[in-house]
């Protein structure tokens, strides 16, 4: 049973770090498991099993969503692993809506989207990101280690039909895998009337670290390749657009975004933290700092005590920037799916 929205607390609510950044965006991983095993995200063997008691319970997610909403979260994104395989996802989306979160997003590989898209809209999702790194079924299957491109594209069509307000296709830039089909991916997005974002690959996980030199394609090079076919005009950034540099394709409703964690570090404006399925709040994708919340949730601590621990942790320990490149040993030990993307 989900808990009611928490009452107002006496102390200052917002989460602020020592660099003056207001934290207003929470990424919530609801599972580490996925029905794909993408090269840049997951170990080839998939995710190891962990006990149910080591996973946040539905009522604990709900309590934390309420706490974070009070602490200034204006955007919550549900991630994984693959969030659509989590049986209580719709309840958590409704929880975020009930707690007054204005922007509710889901990041998915799209495999199960065909049958769930209308229910996501009804629950309160107003922003959807779908990973699709290639338009060639064979290449897609290699990147995802067996994924079905046809079902993903069917899911995208159903999401458009369901009327989800903002839909974006996410493409991880992989020079040898999809570097030659970037304009075609933009053409696909234009045809569906959705946005598309190209993301520089990050050296996470052993495979990601080893492949970085051969697969890395900068966002600037990607932009030039796309501009050879489609003129790109700088677009005015919306307040909640995140770290993407946005461009408009004239004559269409499609925006093309480029995210540059490696070539043009955007950490100075970082406004996000990540909650893992195991109950750890991670302050930065590229560093270890964080706080384990399960002992607080299950140790009888009140909301204000937990809220104060969150305020103090973010203030003291959220780092200025990531160290993907300068700390490759750490990066090689961490897979994206363990941290919620």
KOLDRENVO-946554 format. One record per residue: residue in three letters; x, y, z of N, C-alpha, C in turn. Coordinates in pm, whole numbers, padded with zeros to 5 digits, always signed. Atoms other than C-alpha are relative to their C-alpha. Layout:
KOLDRENVO-946554
ALAXYZXYZXYZ;...
end
This chain:
KOLDRENVO-946554
UNK+00085-00120+00000+00000+00000+00000+00087+00124+00000;UNK-00081-00121+00009+00142+00338-00102-00036+00095+00113;UNK+00018-00092-00111+00189+00600+00165-00056+00133-00047;UNK+00050-00133+00039+00013+00940+00164+00114+00098-00013;UNK-00103-00104+00014+00206+01252+00067+00041+00050+00137;UNK-00050-00042-00131+00429+01368+00353-00041+00143+00028;UNK+00032-00137-00040+00344+01681+00547+00125+00086-00009;UNK-00113-00093+00011+00560+01990+00525+00092-00011+00121;UNK-00099+00002-00108+00880+01993+00730+00041+00142+00032;UNK-00032-00134-00047+01012+02288+00923+00124+00058-00067;UNK-00128-00052+00047+01361+02311+00778-00003+00032-00149;UNK-00015-00034+00142+01473+02450+00443+00001-00128-00082;UNK+00024+00125+00070+01373+02194+00182+00106-00034-00105;UNK-00077+00033+00119+01598+02222-00122+00130-00072+00031;UNK-00133+00062-00004+01899+02000-00181+00095+00089-00078;UNK-00099-00089+00062+02199+02223-00256+00138-00054+00033;UNK-00136+00045-00030+02562+02121-00293+00090+00121+00027;UNK-00090-00107-00041+02866+02322-00186+00045+00088-00116;UNK-00035-00081+00117+02910+02451-00542-00119+00085-00046;UNK+00115-00085+00029+02572+02624-00535-00100-00059-00098;UNK+00091+00063+00095+02394+02373-00758-00124-00052+00075;UNK+00125+00048-00057+02027+02309-00676-00035-00134-00066;UNK+00027+00133+00052+01947+01939-00715-00151-00017-00015;UNK+00144+00004+00026+01607+01907-00879-00041-00118-00087;UNK+00024+00110+00093+01635+01589-01087+00049-00129+00064;UNK-00032+00129-00060+01625+01236-00944-00027-00111-00100;UNK+00014+00119+00083+01686+00924-01150-00018-00120+00093;UNK+00037+00110-00089+01521+00624-00984+00011-00132-00076;UNK-00011+00132+00060+01639+00276-01081-00092-00095+00075;UNK+00095+00093-00064+01364+00022-01014+00045-00145-00011;UNK-00057+00134+00012+01568-00284-01116+00136+00010-00068;UNK-00127+00009+00071+01918-00378-01222-00009-00096-00118;UNK+00014+00102+00105+01784-00646-01456-00054+00061-00129;UNK+00040-00051+00131+01722-00600-01827-00017-00118-00094;UNK+00018+00103+00101+01596-00804-02120+00092+00021-00121;UNK-00113-00014+00091+01887-00667-02327+00128-00004+00083;UNK-00130-00007-00067+02258-00680-02244+00094+00085-00087;UNK-00072-00088+00091+02392-00380-02435+00148+00008+00035;UNK-00145+00004-00017+02767-00370-02486+00051+00109+00094;UNK-00051-00114-00076+02813-00027-02327-00066+00014+00137;UNK+00080-00016-00121+02577-00089-02035+00009-00118+00096;UNK+00015+00120-00081+02580-00448-01912+00114-00098-00025;UNK-00092+00111+00027+02825-00735-01861-00069-00103-00089;UNK+00057+00094+00098+02776-01006-02123-00092-00102+00067;UNK+00080+00101-00068+02638-01250-01866-00125+00057+00067;UNK+00116-00062-00063+02378-00999-01743+00026+00034+00145;UNK-00010-00047-00138+02307-00890-01387-00002-00116+00098;UNK+00006+00105-00102+02388-01111-01089-00125+00014+00086;UNK+00118+00001-00085+02097-01210-00869+00031+00064+00135;UNK-00015-00041-00139+02048-01030-00540-00135-00013+00070;UNK+00119+00034-00076+01799-01105-00263-00102+00114+00000;UNK+00109-00097-00004+01461-00933-00250+00019+00101+00114;UNK-00018-00090-00114+01550-00789+00092+00107+00105-00024;UNK-00103-00098+00035+01844-00608-00066-00050+00102-00102;UNK+00063-00086+00100+01606-00429-00304-00100+00090+00072;UNK+00102-00088-00056+01392-00127-00218-00139-00058-00023;UNK+00138+00043+00011+01032-00221-00148-00086+00113-00056;UNK+00087-00100+00062+00740-00043-00313-00030+00114+00097;UNK+00033-00104-00097+00646+00142+00006+00122+00085+00034;UNK-00122-00078-00025+01012+00249+00052+00027+00095-00117;UNK-00008-00091+00115+01026+00387-00302-00097+00116+00018;UNK+00102-00103-00015+00704+00574-00231+00040+00102+00106;UNK-00043-00092-00107+00838+00720+00092+00113+00090-00049;UNK-00112-00081+00049+01159+00833-00077-00045+00098-00106;UNK+00050-00092+00101+00973+00983-00371-00065+00120+00067;UNK+00060-00110-00074+00770+01187-00124+00103+00090+00064;UNK-00107-00079-00061+01083+01297+00061+00072+00085-00103;UNK-00073-00074+00103+01264+01395-00256-00087+00108-00063;UNK+00089-00105+00053+00961+01582-00388-00001+00119+00094;UNK-00005-00110-00098+00960+01786-00066+00134+00071-00005;UNK-00134-00058+00004+01334+01842-00107+00031+00069-00132;UNK-00019-00082+00119+01285+02015-00441+00012-00074-00131;UNK-00008+00072+00127+01277+01738-00701-00118+00039-00088;UNK+00103-00039+00096+01087+01869-01002-00009-00098-00115;UNK-00005+00097+00110+01182+01586-01236+00047-00133+00057;UNK-00040+00135-00037+01189+01214-01160-00005-00088-00124;UNK-00009+00092+00113+01303+00963-01421+00015-00142+00053;UNK-00008+00141-00038+01239+00591-01376+00085-00075-00103;UNK-00096+00067+00086+01523+00380-01514+00021-00142+00053;UNK-00041+00132-00046+01686+00040-01469+00150-00013-00019;UNK+00071+00106+00070+01807-00196-01595-00110+00050-00092;UNK+00115-00034+00084+01484-00200-01790-00122+00018+00089;UNK+00109-00024-00095+01205-00035-01588-00131-00067-00037;UNK+00129+00057+00038+00920-00185-01791-00015-00146+00042;UNK+00015+00136-00051+00998-00531-01651-00033-00001+00149;UNK+00028-00009-00143+00942-00405-01294-00151+00002+00021;UNK+00146+00014-00005+00590-00511-01191-00075+00114+00066;UNK+00069-00108-00072+00514-00205-00974+00033+00139-00058;UNK-00041-00129+00058+00638+00065-01212-00117+00098-00007;UNK+00113-00092+00015+00292+00211-01278-00039+00061+00134;UNK+00031-00052-00133+00229+00245-00903+00099+00110+00040;UNK-00100-00100-00038+00556+00438-00860-00018+00128-00083;UNK+00029-00117+00083+00471+00668-01152-00117+00078+00060;UNK+00115-00065-00065+00135+00738-00987+00042+00066+00131;UNK-00051-00058-00124+00322+00800-00662+00067+00134-00026;UNK-00068-00126+00033+00542+01065-00824-00102+00108-00036;UNK+00104-00096+00036+00234+01232-00970-00074+00049+00124;UNK+00073-00034-00121+00055+01222-00634+00081+00091+00091;UNK-00087-00083-00083+00354+01380-00461+00034+00134-00066;UNK-00014-00132+00061+00341+01675-00702+00118+00018-00091;UNK-00112-00012+00093+00635+01597-00930-00055+00037-00138;UNK+00056-00051+00124+00576+01792-01250+00043-00076-00124;UNK-00052+00071+00118+00797+01606-01496+00033-00143+00041;UNK-00018+00142-00032+00780+01227-01485+00043-00071-00128;UNK-00061+00059+00118+01003+01040-01727+00026-00148+00020;UNK-00042+00140-00001+01080+00681-01817+00103-00017-00111;UNK-00098+00041+00101+01390+00554-01998-00013-00149-00021;UNK+00028+00140+00029+01330+00223-02173+00072-00045-00126;UNK-00053+00053+00127+01476-00006-02437-00112-00023-00100;UNK+00113+00004+00091+01125-00016-02587-00057-00136-00031;UNK+00044+00133+00039+01086-00392-02608-00143-00029+00045;UNK+00134+00025-00054+00770-00400-02391-00094+00120-00016;UNK+00075-00125+00008+00647-00055-02486-00130-00016-00078;UNK+00118+00017+00084+00395-00181-02743-00127-00023+00080;UNK+00121+00029-00078+00157-00309-02476-00015+00089+00123;UNK+00006-00080-00122+00238-00061-02198-00015+00150-00022;UNK+00000-00144+00026+00244+00280-02368-00128+00070+00049;UNK+00121-00071-00049-00125+00371-02301-00008+00005+00152;UNK+00006+00004-00147-00093+00268-01936+00101+00097+00060;UNK-00098-00097-00049+00219+00481-01894-00059+00142-00004;UNK+00063-00132+00011+00030+00787-02017-00104+00018+00109;UNK+00107-00009-00100-00264+00713-01789+00056+00016+00140;UNK-00060-00009-00133-00031+00678-01488+00061+00136+00026;UNK-00057-00133-00020+00128+01018-01549+00129+00029-00070;UNK-00125-00026+00071+00431+00981-01774-00021+00108-00105;UNK+00008-00106+00101+00489+01296-01978+00130+00018-00077;UNK-00128-00008+00069+00842+01231-02104+00056-00142-00012;UNK-00043+00138+00024+00975+00911-02261+00127-00001-00086;UNK-00123+00019+00077+01326+00818-02378+00011-00148-00038;UNK-00007+00137+00051+01370+00508-02594+00137-00020-00065;UNK-00132+00028+00055+01712+00361-02670-00013-00076-00131;UNK-00004+00071+00128+01767+00265-03033+00127+00046-00073;UNK-00132-00041+00047+02128+00269-03150+00026-00032-00146;UNK-00020+00033+00141+02083+00134-03503-00133-00029-00066;UNK+00117+00033+00079+01828+00094-03779+00018-00132-00074;UNK-00028+00130+00063+01986-00231-03899-00017-00110+00103;UNK+00033+00103-00097+01849-00539-03728+00122-00077+00047;UNK-00119+00077-00038+02181-00725-03735+00090+00080+00092;UNK-00084-00086-00084+02378-00432-03593-00065+00020+00136;UNK+00074-00019-00125+02109-00370-03333+00016-00123+00089;UNK-00012+00124-00076+02128-00736-03227+00140-00015+00059;UNK-00137+00007-00051+02507-00711-03188+00016+00094+00119;UNK-00015-00099-00107+02493-00394-02977-00074-00044+00126;UNK+00085+00036-00114+02213-00527-02755+00019-00145+00044;UNK-00022+00144-00023+02338-00888-02761-00132-00078-00008;UNK+00118+00080+00028+02020-01026-02911-00132+00074-00006;UNK+00124-00076-00002+01763-00743-02906-00075-00005-00133;UNK+00090+00006+00115+01466-00737-03146-00036+00142-00043;UNK+00023-00136+00047+01469-00410-03343-00145+00022-00041;UNK+00137-00016+00046+01125-00473-03493-00096+00029+00115;UNK+00088-00024-00115+00958-00488-03150+00024+00138+00061;UNK-00030-00134-00052+01137-00171-03038-00068+00106-00087;UNK+00062-00097+00089+01017+00017-03345-00153-00004+00010;UNK+00144+00009-00025+00665-00114-03288-00036+00074+00129;UNK+00023-00071-00126+00692+00019-02932+00002+00151-00019;UNK-00007-00143+00028+00793+00362-03061-00130+00047-00066;UNK+00125-00037+00068+00488+00369-03290-00116+00004+00100;UNK+00109+00003-00098+00259+00273-03000+00010+00118+00097;UNK-00019-00115-00090+00411+00545-02778-00048+00129-00066;UNK+00048-00116+00074+00345+00805-03048-00152+00000-00006;UNK+00146+00013+00010-00009+00674-03094-00068+00029+00135;UNK+00058-00019-00132-00069+00683-02717-00001+00146+00043;UNK+00002-00142-00029+00007+01055-02712+00089+00043+00115;UNK-00097-00046-00100+00301+01070-02471+00056+00134-00047;UNK-00029-00136+00049+00380+01444-02484+00139+00018-00060;UNK-00136-00020+00049+00758+01428-02527+00067-00136-00014;UNK-00067+00128+00026+00931+01130-02688+00135+00030-00064;UNK-00134-00016+00054+01304+01113-02753+00062-00137-00024;UNK-00081+00118+00027+01512+00843-02916+00143+00030+00045;UNK-00138-00013-00047+01850+00797-02746+00091-00089-00083;UNK-00098+00074+00079+02146+00691-02958+00138+00019+00064;UNK-00139-00007-00047+02484+00608-02804+00090-00004-00122;UNK-00089-00010+00115+02753+00711-03050+00109-00106+00008;UNK-00096+00109+00008+02959+00407-03150+00058-00002-00141;UNK-00057-00025+00132+03194+00480-03437-00011-00120-00093;UNK-00003+00117+00088+03224+00127-03572-00138-00063-00017;UNK+00132+00063+00006+02865+00026-03503-00102+00084-00077;UNK+00107-00082+00060+02647+00321-03605+00048+00132-00058;UNK-00051-00128+00048+02877+00601-03718-00043+00036-00140;UNK+00038-00026+00139+02766+00563-04080-00150+00023-00018;UNK+00144-00011+00019+02392+00578-04011-00065+00110+00082;UNK+00056-00108-00081+02349+00894-03805-00104+00082-00075;UNK+00106-00073+00072+02163+01090-04079-00128-00083-00016;UNK+00118+00087+00015+01934+00789-04130-00079-00007+00130;UNK+00070-00001-00129+01853+00785-03759-00078+00129+00019;UNK+00072-00128-00006+01761+01154-03777-00123-00006-00091;UNK+00113+00013+00093+01541+01077-04080-00112-00082+00064;UNK+00100+00083-00068+01364+00807-03876-00076+00084+00104;UNK+00064-00084-00103+01298+01052-03591-00094+00102-00064;UNK+00085-00097+00070+01163+01312-03834-00128-00068-00047;UNK+00115+00073+00050+00934+01051-03987-00101-00034+00108;UNK+00089+00033-00112+00791+00963-03645-00047+00125+00075;UNK+00038-00123-00070+00765+01325-03532+00050+00006+00143;UNK-00056+00003-00135+00987+01268-03227+00139+00064-00003;UNK-00135-00054-00012+01316+01410-03100+00102-00112+00006;UNK-00107+00098-00005+01652+01237-03106+00122+00062+00067;UNK-00119-00047-00069+01962+01267-02890+00114-00098-00022;UNK-00120+00080+00020+02314+01146-02959+00092+00020+00120;UNK-00072-00003-00127+02523+01059-02654+00139-00062-00018;UNK-00136+00057+00006+02899+01013-02639+00010-00119+00093;UNK-00017+00119-00084+02991+00668-02511+00095+00030+00115;UNK-00081-00020-00120+03132+00663-02160+00075-00129+00034;UNK-00082+00119-00024+03412+00424-02054-00037-00071+00130;UNK+00046+00072-00118+03205+00231-01801-00004-00150-00029;UNK-00006+00143+00019+03246-00144-01752+00125-00039-00076;UNK-00123+00045+00064+03537-00353-01875-00009+00014-00151;UNK+00015-00008+00145+03400-00377-02228-00001+00145-00047;UNK+00006-00141+00036+03325-00005-02237+00136+00065+00006;UNK-00133-00059-00015+03671+00086-02115+00093-00045-00111;UNK-00089+00054+00103+03848-00142-02361-00038+00049-00139;UNK+00047-00039+00134+03635-00031-02655+00000+00149-00022;UNK+00016-00144+00008+03648+00341-02582+00077+00060-00117;UNK-00081-00061+00106+03931+00424-02820-00054-00034-00138;UNK+00047+00039+00132+03788+00227-03110-00141+00045-00031;UNK+00141-00033+00023+03421+00315-03065-00031+00148+00019;UNK+00032-00137-00036+03441+00672-02939-00019+00088-00124;UNK+00032-00096+00105+03280+00928-03169-00051+00125+00070;UNK+00040-00121-00073+03257+01285-03045-00132+00053-00054;UNK+00126-00060+00040+02929+01469-03054+00020+00104-00110;UNK-00026-00101+00102+03087+01744-03262+00019-00063-00137;UNK-00014+00070+00128+03192+01500-03533-00136-00053-00046;UNK+00133+00049+00034+02845+01345-03520-00087+00113-00056;UNK+00078-00114+00048+02688+01689-03562+00039+00035-00143;UNK-00045-00033+00136+02902+01757-03870-00050-00103-00102;UNK+00048+00104+00091+02806+01422-04024-00149+00017-00029;UNK+00144-00018+00018+02437+01490-03971-00028+00126-00082;UNK+00022-00128+00069+02465+01850-04097+00028-00010-00149;UNK-00022+00020+00143+02587+01720-04433-00130-00032-00073;UNK+00129+00032+00060+02231+01600-04492-00112+00090+00050;UNK+00105-00082-00059+02019+01808-04255+00060+00126+00061;UNK-00046-00122-00066+02082+02174-04175-00052+00005+00142;UNK+00039-00004-00141+02078+02214-03798+00011+00143+00051;UNK+00002-00135-00055+01977+02543-03642-00004-00008+00152;UNK+00005+00002-00148+02054+02609-03273-00140+00030+00050;UNK+00134-00016-00057+01737+02576-03069+00011+00058+00139;UNK+00003-00057-00134+01648+02770-02759-00024-00112+00100;UNK+00010+00107-00098+01702+02543-02462-00115+00026+00095;UNK+00104-00011-00101+01406+02474-02237+00064-00015+00138;UNK-00056-00001-00135+01456+02505-01864+00036-00139+00048;UNK-00022+00135-00051+01442+02128-01811+00063-00091-00104;UNK-00049+00083+00110+01626+02011-02122+00121-00082+00038;UNK-00115+00078-00044+01923+01876-01925+00127+00044-00070;UNK-00130-00040+00051+02279+01870-02056+00011+00003-00153;UNK-00009+00008+00146+02194+01830-02427+00012+00138-00063;UNK+00000-00117+00089+02291+02097-02681-00101-00029-00109;UNK+00113+00029+00086+01978+02127-02890+00007+00077-00132;UNK+00010-00058+00133+01931+02194-03261-00136-00036-00058;UNK+00128+00022+00066+01619+02222-03470+00025-00035-00146;UNK-00005+00031+00143+01572+02060-03811-00108+00083-00067;UNK+00101-00091+00059+01401+02334-04015-00106-00077-00078;UNK+00110+00062+00072+01061+02241-04152-00055-00125+00065;UNK+00048+00118-00071+01011+01964-03898-00026+00037+00146;UNK+00017-00023-00143+00908+01932-03533+00106-00071+00082;UNK-00103+00080-00067+01218+01727-03452+00116+00087+00048;UNK-00121-00060-00054+01494+01852-03225+00108-00107+00013;UNK-00115+00089-00010+01838+01694-03236+00088+00050+00113;UNK-00083-00037-00114+02038+01693-02914+00130-00077+00002;UNK-00131+00064-00014+02402+01615-02841+00044+00011+00146;UNK-00043+00004-00139+02523+01509-02497+00146-00039+00005;UNK-00146+00006+00012+02894+01545-02434+00070-00024+00134;UNK-00065+00023-00129+03012+01382-02109+00152-00007-00009;UNK-00146+00015+00016+03363+01333-02253+00061+00123-00065;UNK-00067-00106+00077+03440+01605-02509-00024+00139+00055;UNK+00032-00133-00049+03272+01900-02337-00073-00015+00133;UNK+00054+00030-00133+03221+01837-01967-00106+00102+00042;UNK+00110-00088-00039+02888+01977-01845-00031-00010+00149;UNK+00025+00024-00142+02928+01893-01476-00031+00128+00079;UNK+00019-00125-00076+02925+02259-01369-00147+00031+00021;UNK+00143-00028-00013+02548+02266-01422-00079-00124+00044;UNK+00067+00125-00038+02471+01916-01289-00105+00025+00108;UNK+00108-00019-00097+02137+01909-01107-00062-00133+00040;UNK+00061+00131-00019+02088+01533-01064+00073-00087+00101;UNK-00053+00110-00081+02138+01244-00826-00074-00126-00044;UNK+00056+00128+00044+02064+00873-00874-00029-00090+00119;UNK+00039+00096-00102+01880+00626-00653+00003-00139-00062;UNK-00010+00134+00056+01978+00264-00718-00109-00090+00055;UNK+00101+00095-00045+01746-00033-00684+00035-00059+00136;UNK-00043+00048-00130+01952-00135-00382-00005+00104+00110;UNK+00020-00101-00102+01871+00189-00201+00119+00090+00026;UNK-00114-00091-00016+02199+00377-00251-00024+00125-00083;UNK+00006-00125+00073+02182+00743-00345+00141+00032-00048;UNK-00130-00025+00063+02469+00809-00586+00001+00143-00049;UNK-00005-00142+00031+02578+01169-00626+00052+00029-00140;UNK-00062-00024+00130+02768+01128-00954+00022-00133-00070;UNK-00019+00122+00077+02774+00866-01228+00147-00039-00009;UNK-00143+00025+00019+03151+00903-01249+00083-00004+00126;UNK-00076+00010-00124+03245+00882-00880-00073-00090+00099;UNK+00054+00096-00096+03186+00660-00576-00093+00062+00104;UNK+00068-00062-00114+03035+00911-00333-00150-00025-00003;UNK+00143+00022-00011+02686+00834-00206-00038-00033+00143;UNK+00049+00033-00133+02473+00731+00091-00095-00119-00011;UNK+00087+00117-00004+02309+00396+00173-00124+00033+00082;UNK+00123-00042-00065+01945+00463+00256-00078-00115+00064;UNK+00074+00111-00058+01821+00113+00340+00010-00004+00153;UNK-00006+00003-00147+01958+00124+00699-00083+00109+00066;UNK+00082-00108-00056+01782+00457+00755-00148-00031-00012;UNK+00140+00031+00023+01454+00342+00603-00050-00111+00092;UNK+00042+00118-00077+01449+00016+00796+00044+00006+00146;UNK-00047-00015-00137+01602+00149+01117-00088+00086+00086;UNK+00094-00076-00081+01300+00342+01235+00021+00150+00000;UNK-00026-00145+00004+01430+00687+01139-00119+00074-00061;UNK+00109-00081+00051+01173+00960+01079+00037+00071-00129;UNK-00023-00069+00128+01133+01156+00757+00100+00114+00014;UNK-00090-00115-00013+01311+01463+00889+00144-00044+00021;UNK-00136+00052-00019+01612+01260+01002+00059-00042-00134;UNK-00049+00045+00131+01642+01102+00656+00021+00121-00091;UNK-00014-00120+00083+01584+01438+00485+00128+00076+00036;UNK-00121-00071-00042+01862+01595+00692+00125-00076-00043;UNK-00113+00079+00048+02096+01307+00603+00022+00023-00150;UNK-00011-00028+00144+02021+01372+00235+00057+00139-00024;UNK-00052-00136+00016+02080+01747+00268+00150+00003+00030;UNK-00140-00002-00042+02408+01690+00451+00089-00075-00099;UNK-00080+00079+00092+02529+01420+00214+00023+00071-00132;UNK-00015-00072+00127+02461+01621-00102+00092+00120+00018;UNK-00085-00118-00024+02620+01932+00049+00147-00038+00014;UNK-00139+00034-00031+02934+01756+00169+00068-00079-00112;UNK-00066+00103+00079+02993+01485-00088-00031-00001-00149;UNK+00020-00002+00146+02845+01564-00430+00121+00067-00063;UNK-00126-00054+00053+03164+01615-00634-00023+00106-00107;UNK+00007-00104+00102+03238+01899-00869-00018-00060-00139;UNK+00006+00057+00134+03279+01668-01171+00034-00148+00005;UNK-00032+00142+00010+03322+01311-01289+00148-00018-00033;UNK-00138+00035+00032+03652+01133-01342+00005-00124-00088;UNK+00001+00115+00090+03570+00889-01622+00138-00025-00060;UNK-00125+00014+00074+03895+00956-01802+00118-00014+00094;UNK-00118+00000-00087+04135+01021-01514+00000-00115+00101;UNK+00006+00115-00091+04014+00720-01308-00055-00121-00075;UNK+00053+00110+00082+03981+00439-01566-00020-00129+00077;UNK+00017+00121-00079+04021+00168-01303-00137-00008+00062;UNK+00133-00005-00059+03706+00276-01125-00106-00017-00108;UNK+00099+00007+00107+03518+00320-01453-00016-00143-00050;UNK+00006+00136+00051+03605-00034-01560-00078-00093+00092;UNK+00072+00085-00096+03442-00176-01245-00149+00029+00003;UNK+00138-00045-00012+03111+00007-01289-00072-00017-00133;UNK+00083+00011+00120+02841-00084-01538-00119+00096+00014;UNK+00106-00100+00001+02577+00169-01639-00128-00052+00065;UNK+00127+00051-00051+02286-00062-01550+00000-00013+00152;UNK-00003+00006-00146+02404-00079-01188-00035+00135+00063;UNK+00020-00135-00053+02362+00299-01148-00120+00071-00059;UNK+00122-00061+00054+02043+00363-01341+00022+00090-00119;UNK-00022-00075+00125+02198+00512-01655+00029+00147+00020;
end
